[in-house]
Amino acid sequence: MSQKKPAAALHTRNSDAKNAKDENKLHWWQLSLLGVAFTIGTGYFLGSGLAIRIGGPGAVLSFAVAAFGTYIVFDVLARMTSNDPIEGSFRSYAKKAYGSWAGFSSGWVYWASELLIMGSQMTALSLFSRFWFPEVPLWIFAAGYGMLGLIIVLLGTKGFERFENIFALIKISAIIMFIIIGAAALFGVFGAGTNNPALPFAFREYIPHGATGLWSSLLFAFYAFGGIEIMGIMALQLRNPADASKAGKMMLLLLAVIYISSLILAITLVPWRTFDPDKSPFLTALTPYKLPFVPHIFNAILIIAGFSTMVASLFAVTKMLVTLAHDHDAPVFFARRMLRDCPLPAIGLTTIGLIASVVFSLLVPGRLYEYITTAAGLMLLYNWFFILMTGGRLLKLSGWGRMKRFVGMGIILTAVTGSLFHATSRPGFYVSFGFLTVIGGITLLKLPHWREVKAGAESLAPKIIGMEYRLSEEKVQRFKTKKRGKSD
């Protein structure tokens, strides 16, 4: 009996430790909520105005197509996460599927895309802030928001999750608030505004710039859904990684419904041609009704929403850089943790990127938001396309699954090529192509090194197997000798 008690106590301690570890894990609905926080930001609150200006009211259809394309990408990512939950998410799966070059290029393309997204978010936040302080230069606001974001990231993963959960509720509340106030205005609760609310039904009015305009607007619709790849990174925090798919489906269904319904309402309340790319279409829709305080409250919520996605991007690029450093795809120095287990070197490099964004906003203040948003959206789509390619290599897909994958790849290629047909998005395409060229060039330079490493590993494998065999043979001989000694 005395011998069993320590074993029972050890089992209890192990059980308690496991329960404590599970308590720190996420439920699927919590990941859905975090996904909403990662996704709803200035890409929707400001970028949707760009989509409507380029494609007309028909851009609502672009949002529906983008929602379906996003679902296909996340479904593939969730399946890979469920089968093999590993650190680095899509970047690690790319490496597993195609080799070191794929992991390296996928990780750095994502890092560059999130850096551009941070620049886009800071520019949008600065534009929102000028609603109250029109004379203050954009770069001053951008610097302030960048510093606040870094402070939150330095609080660590738990602090980040707490902030993002609060931000998610605020964002959903903002859109619901707009829908309620907009519906009340539509039914005359606030009296007649300066416009007669009407939804455009004529085909020419619905797609005023033709199929090409609608084609070009698809990229900005996709940009409003950017954030699902961070859910892939956070899926490791789930109590059951198999729930990643359920969390993503719930999140995307919620986003699609509130995005499309709020956009239809905004287009109905005011003529779509009044939308300004530097101002949220939702603020534009409420302005004619002269509602005291409402535009100010809504603008404050827009700032919170944009700040939330900026912080999520900060967190994601830092996490990705640490993973790259662990795999020697970035200097190992960036994996070092200091000061309450924070990866300070990785955060330092991200800070340099933020400073570059602030300087860029100072030098090119004109159409900065449009250019950075286009480049960021394209870099994100390049990564999504590679996620679908990786899924085709690692997953056993049914016929329907394979067809969905090809449809998703087709939708993404349509969004990418559409950026070439509009003057607003074309410069952003060239910026994204420049990033791809640099990353591709470095990848080519590193190919001989990866081949050497692979060849060395392959030549070493038989020796290792032989050594393991000899060790196992020695163990068997020792066991037999020991047994004979006891029998004697």
C-alpha positions in Angstrom: 0.0 0.0 0.0 2.8 2.4 0.9 4.3 1.9 -2.5 1.0 2.9 -4.3 0.5 6.2 -2.6 3.4 8.1 -4.2 2.2 6.8 -7.6 -1.3 8.0 -6.9 0.0 11.4 -5.7 2.1 11.7 -8.8 -0.9 10.9 -11.0 -3.0 13.5 -9.2 -0.3 16.1 -9.7 0.0 15.3 -13.4 -3.8 15.4 -13.7 -3.9 18.8 -12.0 -1.1 20.1 -14.2 -2.9 18.9 -17.3 -6.2 20.6 -16.1 -4.3 23.8 -15.4 -2.8 23.7 -18.9 -6.2 23.1 -20.5 -7.7 26.0 -18.5 -5.2 28.3 -20.4 -6.3 26.9 -23.7 -9.1 28.5 -25.9 -12.6 27.2 -26.5 -13.6 27.3 -30.2 -16.0 30.2 -29.7 -13.2 32.2 -28.1 -11.1 31.7 -31.2 -14.1 32.8 -33.3 -14.2 36.0 -31.2 -10.5 36.5 -31.6 -10.9 35.9 -35.4 -13.4 38.7 -35.5 -11.0 41.0 -33.7 -8.2 40.1 -36.1 -10.3 40.6 -39.1 -12.7 43.6 -38.7 -10.6 46.7 -39.0 -9.8 49.6 -41.4 -9.8 47.2 -44.3 -13.5 47.1 -43.9 -14.4 50.4 -42.2 -12.3 52.4 -44.7 -11.3 50.0 -47.5 -14.9 49.2 -48.3 -15.3 52.8 -49.5 -12.5 52.2 -52.0 -14.1 49.0 -53.2 -17.4 50.9 -53.8 -15.7 53.9 -55.5 -14.0 51.5 -57.9 -16.8 49.0 -58.5 -19.9 50.9 -57.7 -22.7 49.5 -55.6 -22.0 46.1 -57.3 -18.9 45.9 -55.0 -21.4 44.2 -52.5 -21.2 41.2 -54.8 -17.4 41.4 -54.6 -17.7 41.0 -50.8 -19.9 37.9 -51.2 -17.3 36.4 -53.6 -14.4 37.3 -51.3 -16.3 35.8 -48.3 -16.6 32.5 -50.2 -12.9 32.6 -51.3 -11.8 33.3 -47.7 -13.9 30.3 -46.5 -12.1 28.0 -48.9 -8.7 29.2 -47.8 -9.5 28.9 -44.1 -11.1 25.5 -44.6 -7.8 24.1 -46.1 -5.8 25.8 -43.3 -8.0 24.4 -40.6 -7.8 20.9 -42.0 -4.0 21.0 -42.0 -4.1 22.4 -38.4 -6.4 19.6 -37.3 -4.2 16.9 -38.9 -0.9 18.3 -37.7 -1.0 21.2 -35.2 2.5 22.7 -35.4 4.2 26.0 -34.6 4.4 28.3 -37.6 1.1 27.2 -39.1 0.9 27.7 -42.9 4.6 28.6 -43.2 5.6 25.3 -41.5 3.1 23.4 -43.7 4.6 25.0 -46.9 8.1 23.8 -45.7 6.7 20.3 -45.1 5.1 20.1 -48.5 7.7 21.7 -50.7 11.0 22.0 -48.8 13.0 24.7 -47.1 12.6 27.3 -50.0 8.8 27.2 -49.5 9.0 27.7 -45.8 11.5 30.6 -46.2 9.6 32.4 -48.9 6.1 31.9 -47.4 7.3 33.2 -44.0 9.0 36.3 -45.4 6.1 37.1 -47.8 3.7 36.9 -44.8 6.1 39.1 -42.7 6.2 41.7 -45.5 2.4 41.6 -46.0 1.7 42.2 -42.3 4.3 45.0 -42.2 2.4 46.7 -45.1 -0.9 46.0 -43.4 0.5 47.8 -40.3 1.4 50.8 -42.5 -2.1 50.7 -44.0 -3.7 50.5 -40.6 -1.6 53.4 -39.1 -2.4 55.6 -42.1 -6.1 54.8 -41.8 -6.0 55.5 -38.0 -4.3 58.8 -38.7 -7.0 59.7 -41.3 -9.8 58.9 -38.7 -8.0 61.0 -36.1 -7.9 64.0 -38.4 -11.7 64.0 -38.2 -11.1 65.8 -34.9 -7.7 67.4 -35.5 -7.6 68.2 -39.3 -4.4 70.3 -39.0 -2.2 67.6 -37.4 0.2 65.8 -39.8 -0.5 62.1 -40.4 2.9 60.9 -39.2 2.4 62.3 -35.7 -0.7 60.1 -35.2 1.0 57.2 -36.9 4.0 57.4 -34.5 1.6 57.5 -31.4 -0.4 54.5 -32.5 2.7 52.5 -33.3 4.1 53.1 -29.8 0.8 52.1 -28.1 0.7 48.9 -30.2 4.2 48.0 -29.2 3.3 48.4 -25.5 0.4 45.9 -25.8 2.6 43.4 -27.6 5.2 43.7 -24.9 2.5 42.5 -22.4 2.8 39.1 -23.9 0.2 36.6 -25.4 -2.2 36.7 -22.5 -2.4 40.5 -22.4 -2.8 40.5 -26.2 -5.7 38.1 -26.0 -7.5 40.1 -23.3 -7.3 43.3 -25.3 -8.4 41.6 -28.6 -11.4 40.0 -26.9 -12.6 43.5 -25.7 -11.8 45.0 -29.1 -13.9 42.3 -30.9 -17.0 43.1 -28.8 -16.5 46.8 -29.5 -16.2 46.2 -33.3 -19.3 44.0 -33.5 -21.2 46.5 -31.4 -20.1 49.3 -33.8 -21.5 47.6 -36.9 -24.7 46.6 -35.1 -25.0 50.2 -33.9 -24.6 51.5 -37.5 -27.2 49.0 -38.7 -29.7 50.0 -36.0 -29.2 53.8 -36.5 -29.1 53.4 -40.3 -32.4 51.4 -40.3 -34.0 54.0 -38.0 -32.8 56.8 -40.5 -34.2 54.8 -43.4 -37.6 54.6 -41.8 -37.6 58.4 -41.1 -37.1 58.2 -37.3 -34.6 61.1 -37.5 -36.6 63.1 -40.1 -35.6 63.6 -43.7 -31.9 63.9 -44.4 -30.3 65.8 -47.3 -30.7 62.7 -49.5 -33.6 60.5 -50.5 -32.6 57.0 -49.5 -32.8 54.6 -52.4 -31.1 51.3 -53.4 -29.8 51.4 -57.0 -31.6 48.7 -59.0 -30.8 49.7 -62.6 -28.0 47.5 -64.0 -26.0 50.5 -65.3 -26.2 52.2 -61.9 -25.4 49.0 -60.0 -22.2 48.3 -62.1 -21.4 51.8 -63.4 -17.8 51.0 -64.3 -18.6 47.7 -66.0 -17.1 44.3 -65.3 -13.6 45.7 -65.1 -14.5 48.0 -62.2 -16.1 45.1 -60.4 -13.1 43.0 -61.1 -10.7 45.6 -59.6 -12.9 46.0 -56.5 -12.5 42.3 -55.6 -9.0 42.9 -54.1 -10.3 45.5 -51.6 -13.2 43.2 -50.7 -10.7 40.4 -49.9 -8.6 42.9 -47.9 -11.6 43.3 -45.5 -11.3 39.6 -44.6 -7.5 39.6 -43.9 -6.8 38.0 -40.6 -7.7 34.4 -41.0 -4.1 33.4 -41.3 -3.5 34.7 -37.7 -6.3 32.3 -36.6 -4.1 29.5 -38.1 -1.2 30.7 -35.9 -3.5 31.0 -32.8 -5.2 27.6 -33.4 -2.4 25.9 -31.4 -4.0 27.6 -28.4 -7.2 25.6 -28.9 -8.2 22.9 -26.4 -9.1 20.7 -29.4 -7.3 21.7 -32.6 -10.0 19.9 -34.6 -12.4 22.7 -33.6 -10.4 25.2 -35.8 -12.7 24.6 -38.7 -15.9 25.2 -36.6 -14.4 28.4 -35.2 -13.5 29.7 -38.7 -16.9 28.8 -40.2 -18.8 30.6 -37.4 -16.5 33.7 -37.7 -16.8 33.9 -41.5 -20.6 33.5 -41.5 -20.9 36.3 -38.9 -18.6 38.6 -40.9 -20.3 37.9 -44.3 -23.7 38.7 -42.8 -22.8 41.9 -41.0 -20.4 43.1 -43.8 -23.0 42.8 -46.6 -26.0 44.0 -44.7 -24.2 47.1 -43.4 -22.8 47.9 -46.9 -26.3 47.6 -48.5 -27.6 50.0 -45.8 -24.8 52.5 -46.4 -25.4 52.5 -50.2 -29.1 53.0 -49.6 -28.8 55.9 -47.3 -26.5 58.1 -49.5 -25.5 58.1 -53.2 -22.4 55.9 -53.5 -20.6 58.6 -55.5 -20.4 60.7 -52.3 -18.1 58.2 -50.7 -14.6 59.6 -50.1 -11.6 57.1 -50.1 -10.2 59.0 -47.1 -13.4 58.8 -45.0 -15.3 55.8 -43.8 -18.5 55.2 -45.9 -20.4 54.6 -42.7 -19.6 58.0 -41.3 -20.5 59.5 -44.7 -23.9 57.6 -44.6 -24.8 59.1 -41.2 -23.5 62.7 -41.8 -26.7 64.0 -43.6 -28.9 63.2 -40.6 -27.0 65.7 -38.3 -27.1 63.3 -35.4 -25.3 64.9 -32.4 -22.4 62.9 -31.0 -23.1 59.8 -33.1 -20.4 60.5 -35.8 -17.9 61.2 -33.0 -18.8 58.0 -31.1 -18.6 56.0 -34.4 -15.3 57.6 -35.3 -13.9 56.6 -31.9 -15.0 53.0 -32.5 -13.4 53.0 -35.9 -10.1 54.1 -34.3 -10.4 51.2 -31.8 -11.2 48.8 -34.6 -8.2 49.8 -36.7 -5.9 49.9 -33.7 -7.0 46.3 -32.8 -6.0 44.9 -36.2 -2.8 46.9 -36.2 -1.9 45.2 -32.9 -2.9 41.8 -34.3 -0.5 42.4 -37.2 2.3 43.4 -34.8 1.7 40.2 -32.8 1.7 38.1 -36.0 4.9 39.5 -37.6 6.7 39.1 -34.3 5.5 35.5 -33.9 6.4 34.6 -37.5 9.9 36.2 -37.2 10.6 34.1 -34.1 9.5 30.9 -35.9 11.7 31.8 -38.9 14.7 32.4 -36.6 14.1 29.0 -34.8 14.3 27.3 -38.3 17.4 29.4 -39.2 15.5 31.2 -42.0 16.2 34.4 -40.1 19.2 35.3 -37.9 19.0 33.1 -34.7 19.3 36.3 -32.7 15.7 37.1 -33.4 14.5 34.0 -31.5 16.1 35.2 -28.2 13.7 36.0 -25.4 14.4 38.7 -22.8 12.4 40.7 -20.2 9.5 38.6 -19.1 10.0 36.1 -22.0 9.4 38.7 -24.7 11.2 38.3 -28.0 12.8 41.8 -27.9 15.1 41.4 -30.9 12.1 40.4 -33.1 10.0 43.2 -31.7 13.0 45.6 -32.4 13.0 44.6 -36.2 9.2 45.1 -36.3 9.7 48.5 -34.7 12.2 49.5 -37.5 9.5 48.5 -40.0 7.0 50.6 -38.2 9.3 53.6 -38.3 9.8 53.1 -42.0 6.0 53.2 -42.5 5.8 56.4 -40.5 8.6 58.0 -42.6 6.9 56.8 -45.8 3.6 58.4 -44.6 5.5 61.7 -44.1 7.1 61.6 -47.5 4.1 60.4 -49.5 1.0 61.7 -47.8 -1.2 62.0 -50.9 -2.7 58.6 -52.0 -0.7 56.6 -49.5 -3.6 54.6 -48.1 -4.7 53.3 -51.5 -1.2 52.3 -52.5 -0.2 50.6 -49.2 -3.6 48.9 -49.0 -3.3 47.5 -52.5 0.2 46.2 -51.9 -0.7 44.7 -48.5 -3.9 43.0 -49.9 -1.9 41.5 -52.8 0.9 40.2 -50.5 -1.8 38.6 -48.3 -3.4 36.9 -51.4 0.0 35.5 -52.5 0.2 33.7 -49.2 -3.4 32.5 -49.4 -2.7 31.1 -52.8 0.3 29.2 -51.4 -1.9 27.9 -48.6 -4.2 26.3 -51.2 -1.2 24.9 -53.1 0.2 23.4 -49.8 -3.2 21.9 -49.0 -3.2 20.1 -52.3 0.1 18.4 -51.4 -0.6 17.6 -47.7 -4.3 16.8 -47.6 -6.3 13.9 -48.9 -9.1 15.9 -50.5 -12.4 14.5 -51.9 -13.5 15.4 -55.4 -15.6 18.2 -54.0 -12.6 19.4 -51.9 -10.3 19.4 -54.9 -12.8 21.4 -56.9 -13.3 23.9 -54.1 -9.5 24.3 -53.9 -9.3 25.1 -57.6 -12.2 27.5 -57.4 -10.5 29.3 -54.5 -7.2 29.6 -56.5 -9.2 31.0 -59.4 -10.9 33.6 -57.3 -7.6 34.7 -55.8 -6.0 35.0 -59.2 -9.0 37.1 -60.4 -8.5 39.5 -57.5 -4.7 39.8 -58.1 -5.1 40.4 -61.9 -7.9 42.9 -61.3 -5.5 45.3 -59.6 -3.8 45.9 -62.9 -6.9 47.4 -64.5 -7.4 50.5 -62.2 -5.1 53.5 -61.7 -5.7 53.4 -57.9 -4.5 49.8 -57.4 -1.8 49.5 -60.2 1.0 51.2 -58.2 0.3 48.8 -55.3 0.7 45.9 -57.6 4.2 47.1 -58.6 5.1 47.6 -54.9 4.0 44.0 -54.1 5.9 42.7 -57.1 9.1 44.5 -55.8 8.8 42.7 -52.5 8.3 39.4 -54.2 11.4 40.0 -56.4 13.6 40.7 -53.4 12.3 37.7 -51.4 12.5 35.5 -54.5 16.1 36.6 -55.2 17.2 35.8 -51.6 15.5 32.4 -51.9 17.5 31.6 -55.1 20.7 32.6 -53.4 20.0 30.3 -50.5 19.0 27.3 -52.7 22.6 25.8 -52.9 22.9 26.0 -49.1 19.6 24.1 -48.6 20.7 21.5 -51.2 24.0 20.9 -49.2 22.1 20.6 -45.9 19.7 18.1 -47.5 22.5 16.1 -49.1 24.3 16.0 -45.8 21.2 14.8 -44.0 20.6 12.1 -46.6 24.2 10.8 -46.4 24.1 10.8 -42.6 20.7 9.0 -42.4 22.2 5.5 -43.1 24.9 6.0 -40.5 22.4 7.0 -37.9 20.1 4.1 -38.7 23.2 1.7 -38.5 24.2 3.2 -35.2 20.7 2.8 -33.8 20.7 -0.8 -35.0 24.0 -1.5 -33.3 22.9 0.1 -30.1 19.7 -2.0 -30.1 21.8 -5.2 -30.7 24.0 -4.3 -27.8 21.0 -3.8 -25.5 19.6 -7.2 -26.5 23.0 -8.8 -25.8 23.3 -7.1 -22.4 19.8 -8.2 -21.5 20.6 -11.9 -22.5 23.8 -11.8 -20.5 22.0 -10.4 -17.5 19.3 -13.0 -17.7 21.8 -15.9 -18.0 23.6 -14.5 -14.9 20.4 -14.6 -12.9 19.5 -18.1 -14.0 23.0 -19.4 -13.0 
